[in-house]
């Protein structure tokens, strides 16, 4: 339910405390790039690392159905916990605290008193959380804590639907263990964990999409062949019928949800060329029509009404964020536009709402703002701050990030993001760090606040992040262009971007370093090997350097991973030719390597073998290894040492500030 119109939307201004947490001025906006007067370049002062190493007070927050409590995640050194905070006095009344190398993957208020959380493993700061299949629940007063599922069970479970009209039960997706898992939908009691079957899936490794009543209407999954299939049924018990088979259509289609009257389904549909689209599909007639599509990027996310389940539009991220709606004049669409008007240079999202729609939690973020959270009273039309992520960063004192377009040597358009030091005079080249992202497939750089980018800019570097072919968010064909192109055209894209930055007088050609983590570490060492005259140094953090080893490890883990390795890496016998460990003799610049001994994603053996090869080739190499760290360092002490070493390494070879 949406409150009355927001024409009189009021946003509180001025510094305020919300439960002991400082928040930024609500309307504070950083100066636009054009308003910064060019000044003579001068060596930046040493970088104070504290601001970049401190953890957020909270990460995410959701309000309870009746508005009495917040549930919020709290990042600690090697884990994330969940706390429940009473709104009336800001007292913490309950906690979910699992242990090291675990995070709260997501959490849901299932009624006015009880919250359920899903658990994931995360072995290192740069690791992607991996759901364990565990669900845990607790009351807002800290009582009746209960493990609803366990990782020791034969089936794994994930939250599917909180069934807002049912205070006792939720729907979970249950998946059997094994090589080719079967999936089912089950109803679970949130107090004692009792489960009963609801529906089976017509495809392996499936996920479901429900209607408003909680009935599963769509199922999408894939087998060991990694081919996506989407099915639909008219009602519970009705036969499933195929909507899309990737092996036939050549594209992947997913269901986002149904309209309020359930006569229209909203599909996220890939295109064979160009960005993905959001479509309206009529289940009765089979008619599909395109609703929303950007000319450059895929949707970055679906916008839902405050009820959290009815799709109303999509968000697109390119040079900032924009929103587009299925029905622009609908009340929920107007509400979003009012919020956007209140924060004109930011992205906005409704993260949760009370059951009656009177109170909404609104998140605001941008390239210079890690995120602010507000409570919007839709009746009083009043916005009050709750908390800010990293309040110590002042957006007005941080450099802006802008999108850039680069044409690769084969004519392919590449898009990326450029951040230059705050007072860098226009037309004056700066020392530059090329920062390729990890992944690499389907992962992408975006316009959001990036800690490393801001740290490097504070040290005086222009920072260029490029969504090379294989990256996500630019359509299926763009991602597929990266298949079997490790060290080949994917690497050429980074080279072409560097040369573009030189031609545009962004980068000083004598002061460029390439640095990245995971796949980015691979790209850094390959860049130094393939273009020994282009870069003055290279740094790899928890990087992949031996593709034969990676191929073997992936292929031995599971059949679907073996198929993935063949499809995306190529045959194992071709890996030696594109592995940095075999190309150390081509590297002519100093190298810095850092890795963790507990890294399960990219074992430290990659870095150790790379170090050995570099030393044998006479290449100067510095290393920093921590046996107890994983895929990215957790502890503040180790991160301080790492970034101190990294900034000192960059300063020595391309100028810029050291760490204080």
N, C-alpha and C positions, 0 to 999 in steps of 0.2 A: 504494500500500500504506500503510495506517495503522498507526502503532506501537501499543503496548499502551495501555490506558485512561489517562486523564490525571487520575485522582482525586487523585493526589499532585502535581499541577502546582505547580511552584515558580517564583516570579518574583523575580529579583534586585532588591534595592533599594539605594538610595544612588547618589551620582553616580559615574559611571564613564567611562572613555575607551575608545573602540573605534577603534583605528587613528588616534588623534589627533583623533577627533570626539567632542565632549561629548554625553552623552545625559542626559535627564531621569530622575529617580527613577521606576522602573517603575510604582509604585503611587500616585504623587502624584495627588491629585484636587483640583480647585478646590472652594472652599467653595460650597455650594449657595446659590442666591439668598436662601433663607429664613434662612441663618445669618449674613448680613451685617447688622450692626446699623445702622439708619438714623442718619445724621449730618446735621448742618446743612450745607446746600449752601454751597460756597465756590468762588470762581473757581479753575479748575484751573490748574496751572502750565503754562508753555509746553511744547509737545510736542517731545520729542527725536525727530527724524525717523530717526536712524540705525537704530533697531530695525525700522522699517517699510520701509526702503530696502535693507537688507542682503539679499543673496541666500542661499538655502539652500546648505549645503555639498554635499549631494546631493539629488536629487529622488526617484528610485525605484531599487530594488535587487532583483536576483534572484540566487539561488544556482545554481552550476553543478550538473549532474546527479550528480557524485560528491562535491560539497561542497568542492572545493579552492579555488574562486574565487567572488568576487562580480562581477557586472557592475552598474554604476551610472551613472546619468545625472548630469551636473554642469552646472548652469546658469551660464553666463557672461553678460556684459552683453548681447550681441546674438545669442546662439546657445546651444545646449545640446550638450555633447559626451558621449561614452560612455567610461568607463574600466573596466578589469578590475583587480581587487584580489585579490592572493593572501591567503587567509585566515591562513596560518601566520605571516606576518610583516607583513601589511598593506601590502606594497609594491605600487605600481601597475606592472603588467606590460604593459599594452597600452592604446591610446587609439584612438578614432574621432573625428576632428575635421574637420568639413566646411568651415565658413566662415560668414561673417556671414549673418544672416537665415535660418538653418537650425536645425532642432531634430531630436533623435532622437525620432521619433514613437512607436516601440516597439522592443523588442529581445528576443531569444530565445536561450537556450542550445540548440544543435542537437545537440551531443554534449559530452563531457567537456572538450574543448579549444577548441571553436569557437563563436563568438557571431555572430549575424546581426542587423543593425539596419535599420530602415526610416527614410527621411529625409522631412522635410516642410519646406516654406517657412513662415516666420512673419515677416511684415513689421510688427513692432510688438508691444509687450507685450500689448495687448488683442486682437490679431488671432487668429483661429482657425487653427491649423496646417493647411496644405493639403498632402496627400501628393503627393510628386513622382513616385512610381512607382519610386524608386531603392531598391535593396537593396545593402548592403555587409557583408562578412564579414571577420573577423580571428581568428587564434588567440589563446589566452590569453597566450601568451608574446610577442605582438606580431608574429609572423611570418605570412606568407602572406595579407597583406591583399589583398582583391580586391573590385572593384565587380562584383557579380553582375548588375545591370541598370543601365541608364542612362536618364536622362530624354530623351535624344536618339533613343531607339528608337521604332519605330512603335507598339509596345505598351507600356503601363505595367504594372507588376507590384507586387503586394502579398503579404506573407507570409500564408499561409493555415493551414498545419499544420506543426509541426516534426517529425512522424513519430518519436516517441520510441524506437521499436524499430529505426530506421534511422539510422545515424550519418553516412551519406553524402548523403542526399537530404532535401529538404523539398518541400512542395507550395506553389505560389504561384498566386494569381489573376492572370491576364493579361488586360488589357483593351485593345482596339484604340483608337487615337485617332480623333477625328472626331465628327460631329454625333450619331450613333446607335451607340455603341460595342458591339461584340460581346465576350462574356466567355468565357474558357475556364479550365480548371484544368490546370496543368502541373507536372511533376516536375522539380526543379532540383538539380543537383550543387552542394553548398555550397563546393566547392573550386575548380572551374573554370567554374561558371556554365552548363554545358550543360543544355539544357532539352528535354523531350519531352512531347507532349500526353497528357493523361489523360482529360479529359472536356470536352464543350462544354455551354453553358447553354441552356435553352429560352427564355430571356428576356434582353433587353438589360440592360446595366449591372448584372450580377448579382453576388451574393455566395453562397458555398456554405457548407453545414453538413455535416460529415463524421460517419461512424461511427468506432469506436475503431481500425479498421484504416487509416483515412485515406481511405476511399472516399466520394465526394460522394453524399449522400443527399437533400439539399435544395438548392434554388436559389431565391433571391428577387431580384427586380429590377424595373425599370420602364423604359419608353421615354420619349420626349419629352413624353408626356401626363402623366408623373409618377404614373401609376396603378400601385400595387404588385401583384405577382403572386408567389405561392409555389407551387413544384412539389416533388414527391417521387418517388423511384424506389426499388424494393425492393432493387436490387443494381446494381453497375456494368454498364452495357450494357443494362439494362432500360429500357423507355420511361418518360419523365417523365409524371406525371399531376398535374393541378391539385389543390391543396389549398385555395387561396383566391385570389380575384380581387377586388380592391378595388372595381372597377366594378360587381360583382354584390352583394358582401356589404356594401359601404359601410364596411368596416373593413380595417385592415392586420394581417396575421398574420406573425410571424417564427418561425423554428425556433431553439431554444436548444441542442438536442443530443438524444442518445438515452440511455436507461437502460443500465446495464451489460449487461443481457441483450439489449438492442436491440429489445425487444418493445414499448417505449413511447417515444414522442417527446414532448418538452416544447416547447410553443408559447407564445410571448408574443402574446397576443391582445387587440386593442382591443375595447372595447364601444361601442355607439352612444351610451350614456349612462353616466356614471360612470367610475371608474378602469379601467385595463387589468387583465387577469388572466393568470395562468400556468395553462395547461391541459395535461392528459395526453391524448395522441392515440394511438389504436391503429391503425397502418397497415393491418392486415388487415381490421378490421371498419369502420374509419372513425369509430368512437365517439370523441367528445371530451367530456371532463368537466373541470370547473373544479377546480383544486387549491388555488391561493392567490389571494386578492384582498383588498385593503384597502378600507375604506369611504370613504377620503378620497384616497389617493395611489396612483399607479402604482408598480410595483416600481422601485426605484432601481438595481437590478442583480441579476444571477444569481449565486448561490453555487455554486461548483464544489468537488468533492472535491479533495484535494491533488494528484491527477494532472492537474488543470487542464483537464479535458475532460468530466467526467461531472457534469451538473447535479444538485444535491441540494436546492436551495431558492432563496429570494430574500431580498433585503434591502429594507426599506421605510424611507423617511426622511420623518418629519414633525416631531414634537417629539422630536428625537433619532433614533436608528436602532433598528430591531428586525429580528430574523431569523426566518424561518419555513421549515420544512423539509418536503419531500415525505414522508420517512420519519423522524420525530423520533427513533426509537430506533436508527437506523443508526449505525455507528461514526463516520463523518465528521460527522454531525449532532451527536453527543455531543461530539466534539472541538471544534467551533465553540462549543458552549454552555459548555464548560470555559474556553475563551479569553475568552468574553464575561464569565463570572463573575470572571475575574482582572482585567478592566478594566470595571467595572460602569457607568461613566458615559461610555463611549467606544464608537465603532464599531471593529470588528476585521475584518481580512481576511487570508487566506493568499495571499501574492503569488507564491510559488514554493516548490518543494520539490526535494530530491534524488530521484533516480530510485527509490531504495528506500524513500522516505517517512520516513527517520529524522530528517531535518533540514528544518524549515519556516521560511520567512521570514514573519513576522507583522507587519502594519502596524496601528497604533492611532492614532485621531484623534478629535477632537471639535470643538465650537464654540470652545473655548479652547486647543486643542492642534493645531498645524499638522501634526503627524504624528511618531510614533516607530516605529522598526523594531527588531524583536527576532528572535533566532534561537532557535527552540524545538526542543530535542532530545526527540523523542517516546519514546525508549527510557529516557533518564535522567530524563525529565519535568522538564526544567530550561529556564528561559528566560533568555537572556543578551542584553543590549542591543547593538545594532549601531551605530545613530546616530539622532539626532533632527534633524528639520527645525527650524530657528530655535530653538535651545536657549535663546537669550536671553529668550524669552517664558516667563514663569512663569504657568501656567494659574490658579493661586490668586490672582493679582493682575490678572486680566482679567475683565471683566464677562461674564456668561452671556448667551446668546441664547435667547429663547423663541418658540415659535410663537404666532401670533395668528389669530383668525378675525374677518372683517369681512363685513358684509352690504352689497352694493352697492345702489344705488337701485332697481334692477329686481328685487331679491331674490336675485341670484346670490351664493353664498358665495365669498368670497375668502380665501386663506390667505397668510400672510407671516411675517416674522421681525422681532422687536423686540429691540434691544440698547440698554440705558440705561447711563449712566455708573455705575461700580462703587458709589459711595456716594450715589447720588441718592435722597433720601428718598421713600418711597412716597406717592403722592398729590400730590406737588409737581411741577407741570409744568416741563419742561426745554426749552431751545432744541432744535429738532429738524431733522434733515436727512432728507428723503424721498429715497430712493436707488433709483430704478427701474433694473432690469437692462437689458442690451443684448439683441440678437437681432432681433426679440423672440420669434418663434414657436418654440415647443418649448424655449426657454431658460427657466431657472428659478433662483430663489434657493433656497438650502438652508441646512442647519444646520451646515455645515462652517465652519472658521475662515476669516474674510474679513478681509483686511488693511486695506482702506479702512474697513470698519465699525469695527474695533478702533482705528484711528487717530482717527476722528471721535469715538468714545466717549471716548478719552483726552483729547480737546480739550473734553469736557464736553457733547457732543450726544447726545440720544437719536437712534437711527438706525432708521428703519422701511423695510424692504424688502418689497415687495408683489408677489405673483405674480398680476398682473392677467390678465384673460381674454386668451387667446392664448399664455400661458405653458405650458410643458411640465409633465409629471408629475401632472396632474389629470384625465387622460382625454382622448379624442379630441374629445368635444363641447365641453369647456372650451376647448381650443385653437382649434377652429373658430369659436368665438364671437368670436375676435379678427380673423377674416378681413375685410378691407376696413374695419377699424375704427381705423386710425391717426388719432389726434386726436379720435376720437368716443367710443364706449363704453370703449375701452381707456384713454383719458385720464380719462374719468369715474370709472373704478375708482380711479385714483390720487387724484383729488379726494376721493372718498368715504372713502378710507383716511386722508387727512389730517384730514378732519373727524371721523372716528372717534377719531383720536389726541387731538384737542382735547377731544372729549366725554369721553374716558376720563381726562382730566387728565394725559396723557403729554406732550403738546406745549403749550408756551406759544404761544397763537394769534398773539402779536405777534412771535414769533421762529422762523419756519419758513422754510427754504430748500429748494428742489428742485434736485437735482444728479444727473447721470448721464453715462455714456459711450456712444457709438455711438447705438443707439436710445434709450438712457437720456438722452443729450444732447438728442435730439429731444423726448422727453417733458418734459424740464426746461423747454425754451423754450415748448413748447405749453402747459404748465401755467401759466407766467407770463402767456401771452397770453390763455388762457381764464378764468383766475381771478386777475385782477390784484390783488384784495384779500386773497387767501389766503396768498401767499408774499411774503417780504421781499427775496428775491434768487433768482437762478437761475444755475446754472453748467453748461456743456456741454463735454464732453471728447470730441474726435474725433467730433462729433455729425453727424447727418443733419438738414438743415434745408430742403432743396429737394427735395421728393418727385417733382416733374416730372423733374428731372435724374436722380434715382435710378432712376425708372421707365424712362427712356430708356436709361440705361447698362445696366441689367439686360436689357432687351428686345433690345438690340443684341449682347449677348455670346453668347447661345445660344438655341435655340428653347425648351428646357425652362425657361430662366430667364424668357423672355417669358411662357410659360404661368404660371410661378410668380408673376410680377408681376401678371398679370391676376387670378389666383385670390386672392392675399393682399393686394395693395395696392388693386386695383380699376382701372377705366379711367384712362388718363393724364389725360384732361380733368378728372377729379375731384380731382386732386392739388393744384392751386393753393389750393383752399379749406381744405386741412389742412396747409399748409406754413408753418412759422414765418417764413420769409423774406418772406411776404406779409402777416404779421400783426404786424410790428414796432411799428406804431402803437398796438397794443392793450397792449403791455407797459409797465408803469409802474414796474418795479423794476430795480435795477442787475443787470448780466449780466457773467459772466466766461466767455470762450471760450478753448479751447486746442486746438491741432491740429498735425499733422505734415505737412510738404511731400511726403513720400514715401508717404503713405497711399494704398494701392491699393484699400482697401475702401471708405472714405469720403473722397474727395479733399478737400484743404484748401479747394477752391473753395466748399464748403458753408459753412465758417466765415467765409471772407472775404466772401461775399455776405451772410451774416447780420450780420456786423459793419457792413457798409456800410448795410444797411437800418436797423439800430438807431441808428446815428449820424444818419441822415437823419430819423429819428423823434424825435431828441433824447433817446434813452435812454442813460444812462451805461453804458459798456461797456469792460471791460478785456480784453486779449488776450495770449496767449502762443503764439507760433508758432516751431517749429524746422524749417527746411527739410529737414534730414537725417533727421528722425524719421518713423515710420510710424503705424500704427493703435495708438497708445499709445507712450509714450516708453521707450526702452531705457536710455539712459545714466544713471548715478547722478546726475551733475551736473544733467542736465535734469529728472529726477524730483524732485530736491531743490528746484530752483527752482519746479517746478510745484506741489508740495504746500505749499511755503512761501507761494506766492501764493494758493493755494486756501484755506488756513487763515486767512491774513490777510484775505482777502475775506469769508469767513464771519464771522470775528470782528468785522469792521467793521460788518456789517449785522445780525447776530443774536446777537452775543456769543460767548462761548467763547474758548478759548485760541488764541494764535498759535503759529507754529513757532519753536523755539529756534534 
